[in-house]
Amino acid sequence: MLNILLLDTQTSRNLLPLTYSRPVGDLRIGILTIAEKWHKWLGSYPSFVTSEHLSQKFTQITAPDNLLIDGSLLPEASIVEAISTLPINTILTVNGIFMAARFDATSLSVYLDGKENFNKKDYGLNYQSISSIADIIRFQGSQITSDFELLTKNRISAKLSESNRVIGSAEKIFLEPGAKAECAIFNTEAGPVYIGNDSEIMEGSIIRGPFGMGEHSIVKMAAKIYPNVSLGPHCKLGGEAGNSILYGYSNKGHDGYLGDSYIGEWCNLGADTNTSNLKNNYAEVKLWNYSTGRFVLTGLQFCGLIMGDHSKSGINTMFNTGTVVGMSCNIFGDGYPRNFIPSFSWGGASGLSSFAIEKAIEASNAMMARRGLSLTEIDKNIFQYVWGADKEWRK
């Protein structure tokens, strides 16, 4: 079996703050992470070629026969076929852009030092990759649908309770073992619904596909879920949401609107937290970009909140259109906070101060303890790195 490595490229910096704490290939888009998608397609789980501060947590494994793949590339049939049939010591490009390479060395340095001598194959294929946060928002719906096919092909769903109402085809609803749904309304006319192991849809919820939720997640009572929402494992979602991702172990448990947003891991949105996803003048949304150090146009008219791992909002927090919140922030208070909040910030519209790293680690451990988990020393080292990396923006 081929050994797979997912490579972080310069794209990684365009995806900050989401990639402060994980490689691009570990980002969730649709139901699965990119690495999980490649695992489903090719049969072996990838390791990662990533930045130094992440390399202890996301390790790199080489073998006698390796496929090195751009970690931002989203797999689909034609590109998977081209990559999986690459000859040894060959680089695949699409219109001159690197997609993958196959090499037969147990050290990546052998490839890096000798790639100029590799054969080149260029294919005129259509492909999707994530070059910006806007791409995640843009491709979310189609990725839920394609992940649904990957996860359910040739499988039989657990039985859906007759207390539910289905509009559209019930065959587009798939329940994993232990999944529960009672007295909910599902509409599959625009896309499928996937409910993971031991997850629950509580009474009175209304869900329009495409929708997916990971294991041990909960949709709270009377939630209103519009298309293109996905939850990772161990998430809670209540209120109203559309075209958004909760990575995993994150909660939006109460009323409030979440639209066209990406919420990282171990985040919590307090009761009645609301996101604006459309400017009053209907203009194209700008997002903070770490590479350029300024706000850049996204090509999106709808874009809400981008929140890095371990960040929180207090009750009644309001986020303006196209707000980027870094890692391990605590946002609260009246009014709209600024549209870019650097990592380890504490405060809100009335002003921000630095969140002491010791206190930030303490807060994260307190949240994780509720699930019987805690930060490892490797996790704490990542915290230290990000605290320093965003220091220049905390002014």
Buried (B, 14 or more C-beta within 10 A) or exposed (E): EBBBBBBBBEBBBBBBBBBBBBBBBBBBBBBBBBBBBBBBBBEBEBBBBBBEBBBEBBEEBBBEBBBBBBBBBBBBEEBBEBBBEBEEBBBBBBEEEBBBBBBEBEEBEBBEEEBEEBEEBEBEBEBBBBBBBBBBBBBBBBBBBBBBEBBBEEEEBBEBEEEBEBEBEEEBBBBBEBBBBBBBBBBBEBBBBBBBBBBBBBEBBBBBBBBBBBBBBBBBEBBBBBBBBBBBBBBBBBBBBBBBBBBBBBBBBBBBBBBBBBBBBBBBBBBBBBBBBBBEEEEEBBBBBBBEEEBBEBEBBBBBBBBBBBBBBBEBBBBBBBBBBBBBBBBBBEEBBBBBBBBBBBBBBEEBEBBEBEBBBEBBBEBBEEEEBBBEEEBBBBBEBBBEBBEEBBE
